[in-house]
């Protein structure tokens, strides 16, 4: 084999090896039992009322070495709202607030994930609430990444926080008695399904 051919072959092998070495984000299944979206909203200045939504459907891909390759797509059923009081909950799900019959889901899709410090980052994405889609940024903390002690497969856990102004999504009833700002905290636990 001539020298140019050898050089070409070596370059081809190096390129192929480089491509195969590119990390692919790990796909995780979200544990809906241990995942919630909780919010706090000030009520008349006396308290910060608490509510939560269940995570029903989520696609999570995470690369611990390169967070920029990660992504998330989450849906929260509006009807899963839990406020701890049936009458108040019915009112919030009605036309004055969330109008769950017309807008049954809250949907978040990430656009960028960035690491800002070890175990910390920012999650940029688009939030659709009450039929309105707006960009939001969440502060992200990696709680743990490692083998799940019971499932015996890789697992991760995150806490994400942000503040959302409900008026920007067309939900402005009873302001300012019920505050505009919603403090949001999301807890996500996810795992790699065992191979069958």
C-alpha positions in Angstrom: 0.0 0.0 0.0 1.4 3.4 -1.0 2.1 6.1 1.6 -0.9 8.3 0.6 -3.2 5.3 0.8 -1.9 4.5 4.3 -2.4 8.1 5.4 -5.9 8.1 4.0 -6.7 4.9 5.8 -5.4 6.2 9.1 -7.4 9.4 8.8 -10.5 7.4 8.0 -10.0 5.1 11.1 -9.4 8.2 13.3 -12.5 9.9 12.0 -14.6 6.8 12.6 -13.3 6.3 16.1 -13.9 9.9 16.9 -17.5 9.6 15.7 -18.1 6.5 17.8 -16.7 8.1 20.9 -19.3 10.9 20.8 -21.5 10.4 23.9 -25.2 9.8 23.5 -27.4 11.1 26.3 -28.9 8.4 28.4 -32.7 8.0 28.1 -34.5 7.8 31.4 -38.0 6.9 32.4 -39.5 9.3 34.9 -40.7 7.8 38.2 -44.1 9.5 38.4 -44.6 8.4 42.0 -41.6 10.4 43.2 -41.9 13.3 40.8 -44.1 16.4 41.3 -44.5 20.0 40.2 -45.2 22.2 43.3 -46.1 25.9 43.3 -46.5 28.5 46.0 -48.7 31.6 45.5 -49.1 34.5 48.0 -52.7 34.8 49.4 -53.7 38.2 50.7 -50.2 38.6 52.2 -51.0 36.1 54.9 -49.7 32.9 53.5 -48.1 31.2 50.5 -50.7 28.7 49.4 -49.4 25.4 48.1 -50.5 23.4 45.1 -49.0 20.5 43.1 -49.4 18.7 39.8 -48.5 15.1 39.0 -46.1 14.3 36.2 -47.9 12.1 33.8 -45.7 11.9 30.7 -42.0 12.9 30.4 -39.0 12.2 28.1 -35.7 12.8 29.8 -32.3 12.5 28.3 -29.2 13.4 30.3 -25.5 13.4 29.7 -23.7 13.9 33.0 -20.5 14.8 31.2 -22.0 17.3 28.8 -25.3 18.8 30.0 -25.7 20.7 26.7 -26.6 17.3 25.1 -29.5 16.8 27.5 -33.2 17.5 27.0 -36.6 17.1 28.7 -40.2 17.1 27.5 -42.8 17.1 30.3 -46.6 17.1 30.5 -48.6 17.8 33.6 -52.4 17.1 33.5 -54.2 20.1 34.8 -56.8 17.9 36.4 -54.1 16.4 38.6 -54.0 19.6 40.6 -54.1 19.1 44.3 -54.8 22.1 46.5 -56.1 20.2 49.6 -59.6 21.6 49.4 -62.2 20.3 46.9 -64.2 23.6 46.6 -61.2 25.8 46.0 -59.7 23.2 43.7 -62.9 23.2 41.5 -62.8 27.0 41.4 -59.1 27.1 40.3 -59.8 24.4 37.6 -62.7 26.5 36.3 -62.9 29.4 33.8 -61.6 32.1 36.1 -58.2 30.4 36.4 -56.9 27.3 34.6 -59.9 26.5 32.5 -58.9 22.8 32.5 -61.7 21.7 30.1 -60.2 23.8 27.3 -56.6 23.5 28.4 -56.0 20.0 29.8 -52.2 20.0 29.9 -49.3 22.1 31.0 -46.4 21.3 28.7 -42.7 22.1 29.0 -40.1 21.4 26.3 -36.4 22.3 26.8 -34.4 24.2 24.3 -31.1 24.4 26.0 -29.5 22.8 29.1 -26.4 24.4 30.5 -24.0 23.5 33.4 -23.1 26.5 35.5 -21.2 24.8 38.3 -20.6 21.2 39.5 -24.1 19.7 39.9 -25.9 22.9 39.0 -27.2 24.4 35.8 -30.0 26.2 34.0 -32.8 24.7 32.0 -34.1 26.9 29.2 -37.3 26.0 27.4 -40.9 26.8 26.4 -43.8 26.5 28.8 -47.3 26.2 27.5 -50.0 27.1 30.0 -53.6 28.1 29.4 -53.0 28.0 25.7 -50.0 30.4 25.9 -46.4 29.5 25.2 -43.6 31.5 26.7 -39.9 31.0 27.3 -38.9 30.2 30.9 -35.6 29.5 32.6 -35.3 27.1 35.6 -32.4 26.8 38.0 -31.4 23.2 38.0 -29.7 21.1 40.7 -28.5 17.5 40.2 -29.4 15.8 43.4 -27.9 12.5 42.6 -26.7 10.3 39.7 -25.8 6.7 40.2 -27.2 3.2 40.5 -30.7 3.0 41.9 -30.4 0.8 45.1 -33.6 -1.1 44.4 -33.9 -1.1 40.6 -30.2 -1.8 40.1 -30.1 0.5 37.0 -28.7 4.0 36.5 -30.9 6.8 38.0 -30.9 10.5 38.3 -32.7 13.1 40.5 -33.2 16.8 39.9 -34.7 19.8 41.6 -35.7 22.7 39.3 -37.0 26.1 40.5 -38.3 29.2 38.8 -40.8 32.0 39.1 -43.7 32.2 36.6 -46.0 35.2 36.3 -49.5 33.8 35.7 -50.7 37.0 34.1 -48.3 36.4 31.2 -50.3 33.2 30.5 -53.7 34.9 30.6 -54.5 33.8 34.1 -54.9 37.1 36.0 -58.0 36.6 38.1 -58.2 38.1 41.6 -54.9 40.0 41.4 -53.3 41.3 43.6 -55.2 39.4 46.3 -53.9 36.2 44.8 -50.3 37.1 43.7 -49.1 37.2 40.1 -45.9 35.4 40.9 -45.9 31.6 41.2 -42.9 30.1 42.9 -42.4 26.8 41.1 -40.4 23.8 42.4 -40.2 20.6 40.4 -38.8 17.3 41.7 -37.9 14.7 39.1 -36.6 11.2 39.8 -35.9 9.0 36.8 -34.3 5.7 36.0 -33.1 3.5 33.1 -35.6 0.7 32.7 -34.1 -2.8 33.3 -33.3 -4.8 30.2 -35.7 -7.7 29.7 
